[in-house]
Amino acid sequence: MSSLKNWLPKGLYTRSLVIVIAPMVILQALLSYIFMERHWILVTQKLSEATVSEIAFVVSLYESLPAGQRAETLRQWESFALHDLGYSVSFREKTEETLKPFPDTRGGGLALFDFPQEFLKETLERNIPYPSSFAVDKDGKRVHIRIDLGESVMNVDALRSRVVATNSHIFLVWMLSISLVLIIVAILFLRNQLRPIKRLAVAAERFGMGRDLPGFRPAGAIEVRQAARAFITMRERIKAQMEQRSILMAGVSHDLRTSLTRFRLQLAMLEEKDADVDALLRDVQEMEHILEMYLLFVRDHRQEAFEEVDVIALLKELRAESITPEKIRLDLPDALRALLRRNSMKRCLGNLIENADKRASNVLVCARMDEDGIEIAVEDDGTGIAEESREIVFEPFQRLEDSGNKDVSGSGLGLVIARDIARGHGGDVVIETSNALGGARVILHLPHTLGGIAN
């Protein structure tokens, strides 16, 4: 069953065509078989029997003649032609030339199927007690029958229509022509019916990347229109919720920033500063950093426009802005450009490089492009991430603590924000083990479809 599923078409369009065409093909096969079995073969058999019966009648007349009158009678029959019956009869003296075998003409005329020749052969052997042979013209229009009468040779030249049903192909031609017209109509109809579904899929994909499909409206069948209206309702509801969240976070950010700024000023105005004051200042800075990460987490980066970005220059810029640029090594191609949301992608790559920079002594950033898209990998020589924990780190506020990173500060949102931005570009972020450095290898993958969604 699984092997059969692999052969079945995957697309809705091809599956719909199979649903329409397969019954038609099966029906045609059954009708053709019934036609060939019940009509063509039967009619051909009856025609062969009628022709052989008439030939047998002529043979019986020949046998009824006295031996002394046969020569004179044969000369009289030489000019005897049954044109109304569709064949002519002639008699020749029995010689090696007149008994010369007919040339093989299989493949023409009656050789389209073996049935007519078999029927004619069996009927001749059954009704005429003399050796007989036959052949068909290369053009398939006439059938030549030869009967060895002993003293002479009887030649019968009959039209093909006297031996086999010649108009049977008309039924097949009409059936195939009508089926072809119906298939073309079905293809055009299915294309029109599936177009709204494809447009709905494109609209949903674009909305997932923060973009709208201009001029999108419900169209097509009732069920497709219902799905489109449900999508539009969902899209508007999500937009409203995102706007409310942005307004709420803007208010919270304003209030918290005001309080943190007041704390910072009060601490800075203290005349006597000691270790406790410095610790409070660091706490305020940490709180500001965490607040900034929270705002980045809830911010809708999909509102940013796409632009053509030099990925090589962007990675070099991020290394220069890192905490310790001297331990970050770049392995990049000569040129790599893509349509991206530049600020969002800089934030995504910055989070990946920053995580590695904080937790390792050496960091390697690689980039390449292949038939699947763009792949940017950030590798380090740290302790790595266990396989069972590689999805946990992508959950909000989840931080893995070990002996190598107990003192590393963070909010647990860096990888979450990076994956959210990557998926907003149609890609993803996954974690593997670095074969080069032995630590973690975080891979950002961006598909080629980005080229089709630029503003």
Disulfide bonds with the S-S distance in Angstrom:
none
